[in-house]
Amino acid sequence: MFRRISAYDGSAEIPWGENLKDAPRRCLLIVPRGGAGDAVQLRHHLPIEVETLSVWSAASLANDDDPDLAADPAWTRRAVLDRLAEAVKSKWDVFILANLHSRMLPEDFLSAVLEQVADGKGLLVAHLRDGDGEPLRAVLDTLEPDPDGAAAVEQAKSLPEGMRDRTFVTAYRHGKGRIVEVQYPGEFPEHSALLPVPEDQVLIGRELERDAWSFCCRMVLFAAGWREPVSISRVEDASPKGPDPREIPPDLPDAFVQSMYLPVAASVLKPIAIGFSAPLPEPAYLQVRVRMPDSEDCLIIREPEPLPSGVREWTTEIPAGAGTRVIDVWLKDRRGRTLTWGGGACRFAGWPDFTRPPEFERTWVKTNDTLKISVSLFPHVDPNRTGIVAARCVDMYGRVLGIAASAVTAEGGEKLLALPVAEAGTGVLKIEVSAWEGDISQFREPD
């Protein structure tokens, strides 16, 4: 089933661990007030009961630690201590301590948390602000590495490129339980406790946040000891690869060389191969979401028939033009429970395609402005092939503020788009440039 999801349709936000099979049941989240909203995201992406214990700030347990603030009965030291003492009396599957100094937590509270971990529960630590010798850091420095810690480190590869190299995961054994520490060098977050802060904060958007939450959910599950029955080891383009560049004579025209890597017939469908870490232990339904990088639009594809048990790889087709697509994959059992999820980015050969990244006249616009965009496209050996190159301007609320399009012939070459911008009041605008094959009359503005 194909279903196009626009940026304004909440159903595009598919929970990563929707109805997850054998998920942990209870989580205690201890964070500063600014990160309390992370509980909403955890409940959205995982079928888990999350109770939040907020402290006043990363370094202050209560607001009466600050003499310049009026006392609030709910935020006095005694009130916060009582909430901590009451919460730790319950049994939890996983604890989360994030974006704070452990020195401000009562010693008996931290000891009670570590006792539950030693009995087989989990602890996730993120953005820990401890220096050498502070309580939790001193404990972590004495623990042995978890033998299965490499699996947690591997999950960092699912993060977007701008975050991947700045994320460090360490797993420890503590008695029967596991402690996972996630470190993000750089700034500490103000309005979250679990998410990394991109080095370039202009990159912050819903797509980046969505991918980061996939990683965070994985860390919560790993700390809790959840084991997936099978994992998605790879997602890759299964199209014929074409000849080795070393086998191509150097004097052939560019259009002829390019055509060697393209399908003979125009097609909107591209084959992808999905590999599994082990044979499927049971029949599983496949759900695929196809996204454009840095765009909120996506396609959701649900296979009507289950994949048979025992397969190690599955090939399916997705609608995708030339260029990079982000592909998210879920496996679900017959009862609709998620068995695992994964994905990756695939670069598809096709026409029309860009010879270089689009070039912009400038990096700023005004209201009722026009932005000129220069693109260069590969030629095609078949003179009958036609296509379209288009650009649109999207603001931080997902509103489309301008669209420009131009027809493309088999000659390719340079094209100049004049993109109108209706308004520029949100501070940051995103310009999306893409190309498709087909007659320009086939495309309408919503496409």
PyMOL commands that set and color helices and strands:
alter all, ss='L'
color gray80, all
select helices_A, chain A and resi 10-12+33-35+38-45+63-65+73-75+77-87+102-104+107-118+135-140+149-158+161-164+201-203+206-224+245-247+254-259+440-442
alter helices_A, ss='H'
color red, helices_A
select strands_A, chain A and resi 2-5+26-32+49-55+94-98+122-126+144-145+168-174+177-183+232-237+269-276+285-291+298-302+313-319+323-332+338-348+359-360+369-377+387-395+400-408+413-421+429-437
alter strands_A, ss='S'
color yellow, strands_A
deselect
rebuild
show_as cartoon
